[in-house]
């Protein structure tokens, strides 16, 4: 998970990783949830353990955060 977080920091849209999120073993998408405060729940669904993290982005509202989530999915999804 730490290695993936370092990859995320290469994006100009990611400011920080806030914390881990709940175990999500059944998730099938990189982006679990998007919020209007600019945070996104990211799940490493290809890992058996279902690791995930809450990421703070540069998004200032839901629409911007949604577009950033699309960019992150395109760049980092497997």
C-alpha positions in Angstrom: 0.0 0.0 0.0 2.9 2.4 0.8 4.4 1.8 -2.7 1.0 2.6 -4.3 0.7 5.8 -2.2 4.1 6.9 -3.5 2.9 6.4 -7.0 -0.2 8.5 -6.3 2.0 11.4 -5.1 3.3 11.7 -8.6 -0.1 13.1 -9.6 -0.4 16.9 -9.4 -3.9 16.3 -8.1 -3.0 14.3 -4.9 -2.1 16.3 -1.8 -1.9 13.6 0.9 -3.0 10.3 2.1 -5.2 10.9 5.1 -5.6 7.4 6.5 -6.5 3.8 5.7 -10.2 2.9 5.1 -12.1 -0.1 6.1 -11.4 -3.6 4.7 -13.0 -3.9 1.3 -12.3 -7.4 -0.1 -15.3 -7.4 -2.5 -14.5 -4.1 -4.2 -14.0 -4.3 -8.0 -13.1 -0.6 -8.7 -10.1 1.6 -7.8 -12.4 4.4 -6.7 -14.8 3.4 -4.0 -16.3 6.8 -3.1 -15.9 10.5 -3.9 -16.7 13.4 -1.6 -17.4 17.1 -2.1 -14.6 18.0 0.3 -12.0 16.8 -2.3 -11.4 13.4 -0.7 -11.5 10.1 -2.6 -11.6 6.5 -1.2 -9.1 4.4 -3.2 -9.2 0.6 -2.9 -6.4 -1.7 -4.2 -9.0 -4.2 -5.4 -6.4 -6.4 -7.1 -4.9 -7.2 -3.7 -6.5 -10.1 -1.8 -6.4 -8.1 1.4 -8.7 -5.3 0.1 -6.4 -2.5 1.2 -7.7 1.0 0.8 -6.9 4.7 1.7 -8.6 8.0 1.9 -6.7 10.5 -0.4 -7.0 14.3 -0.2 -7.0 15.9 -3.7 -7.0 19.4 -5.1 -10.7 19.1 -5.8 -12.7 22.0 -4.3 -16.2 20.6 -4.9 -17.8 17.3 -6.0 -17.6 18.0 -9.7 -13.9 18.7 -9.6 -13.3 15.7 -7.3 -15.2 13.4 -9.7 -13.0 14.5 -12.6 -9.9 14.0 -10.6 -11.1 10.5 -9.7 -11.5 9.7 -13.4 -7.9 10.9 -14.1 -6.6 8.8 -11.2 -8.5 5.8 -12.4 -7.1 6.2 -15.9 -3.5 6.6 -14.7 -3.3 4.1 -11.8 -6.0 1.4 -12.3 -4.7 -2.0 -13.3 
